[in-house]
Amino acid sequence: MNILWIVSSLLLGTSVLIICGNLWIVFGGLVKKSEKFVSVIPVVGGLIGVVGILILPIQGARHFWWVPPIVDLGCGLMLVAFLAEMFKDMIRRKKH
């Protein structure tokens, strides 16, 4: 049981650092009026957070597996943007 605490704590801690880094990049770009927001590791923070929550030895914690991908702008917003682009491409192909 203790190994689960150690591994999940390491995963969740790493996830928090990556998610905070992604937030820093986005909000720093907004302050500097930059047009380019580039995450060095876009999806990793959300995925590591999901794994950390799934192995967390707390009853009911698994119900919150969806929080890290949504909080991680490099994961949640990137997925939304990807799906929007796919949808736009489908519409363009049907018009031609």
ZIVEN-V478276 format. One record per helix or strand of 2 or more residues. SS is the DSSP state (H for helix, E for strand). FROM is the first residue (numbers start at 1). TO is the last residue. If there is no record, write none. Layout:
BEGIN
SS/FROM/TO + SS/FROM/TO
END
This chain:
BEGIN
H/2/31 + H/44/54 + H/61/64 + H/67/71 + H/76/95
END
